[in-house]
């Protein structure tokens, strides 16, 4: 999972991109990068680390031009740190191109092998490089009946060929000459929104990246849509189709910020509804509801309100520590839990506590939290998870690498309860999860249902996600 942002038509393009990608820091903490362009030359800065520490004002001063794209990375395979940091920049058949991408190209391995056999060289181990490598072939594709604007006739057929060869999840932004190009895969797995600030056009994985600039949300890039923007205006092409949309429901469960609007819904409302529905499916006797911050806070509010129980911050988070789920190794995730959470004994001692978390993937984080609560003197711990058991690996960009690492595939409900050390354990039902989104037929919930929109038997060998 990553965050991407873009700016077109602003003398402050790189500064705007910096602020946008800072607001998307929760989507990736390994590396950050920004590319800017004056329509002729692309300049790039990218480094490991978080936005505020990695990018300096002197960096931004060098990133000239009226358009920019930016990226924060959360790697799940391949080299981490600066090695695969984006944007990726390459000389192609269309000249110098920079690209940022959120998602996972599931046919990466076979497609890269094919291109290498054709003499196309690769510099990185990131599937994002496929966008540039396919452009480098110079091949073209035009869907039947598609009318191309005269300004796009040179570039669009090559971009369309690139997209026609990619399978899987991708929302991307590309600087190409004097154009900014935005696109989304036909399933719509990953979000990508468009905003406005005066005459400046903004793009971001989540709408919260517009708020930091006092910009306004305009609309979402539609699944299968390609947008081309230059000084002549905005041109939209419907270029790809899928049997159905498959927007990632885990964006609402965990990844997105609660103040973001995506997939046609406010994340806050969906997340709160998850807690309400979990409460309707529960009847445990308790004294207080405690969230696991931060992603457990909103569903815990919904749960507490639905049950009529007090809501208390029984776990206090150190906000100078990052998100443990998106650390690249289990050892780092374990250490991060101890660094970021502390028990609030004032509201915990001798209480029967309902602990609300957004998900339970491996179980190790929950086990450490439970041990922490026991040491704080909690009388009873009833763990409630505001999503169903995670039973399927994600092939579209979420860090659930193998079935063996998913605790719900290795243990029964009772065994999980015993392993994490709680008095009771309950998950939100799959049907309950689906009821919390309005467009329920157009979401991907494969990690909970094992029903994949794309045939995973053919693509499961690719684990190189961005």
Secondary structure, 3 states (H helix, E strand, C coil): CCEEEEEECCCCHHHHHHHHHHHCHHHCCCEEEEEEECCCCEEEEEEECCHHHHCCHHHHHHCCCCEEEEEEECCCCCCCCCCCCCCEEEEECCEEEEEEEEEEECCHHHHHHHHHHCCCCCCCCCCCHHHHHHHHCCCCCCCCCCCCCHHHCCCHHHHHHHHHHCCEEEEEEEEECCEEEEEECCCCCCCCEEEEECCEEEEECCCHHHHCCCCEEEEECCCCEEEEEECCEEEEEECCCCCCCCEECHHHHHHCCCCCEECCEEHHHHHHHHHHHHHHCCCCCCCEEEECCCCCHHHHHHHHHHHCCEEECCEEECCCCCCHHHCCCHHHHHHHHHHHEEECHHHHCCCEEEEEECCCCCCHHHHHHHHHHHHCCCCEEEEEECCCCCCCCCCCCCCCCCHHHCHHHHCCHHHHHHHHCCCEEEECCHHHHHCCCCCHHHEECHHHHCCCCCCCCCCCCCCCCC
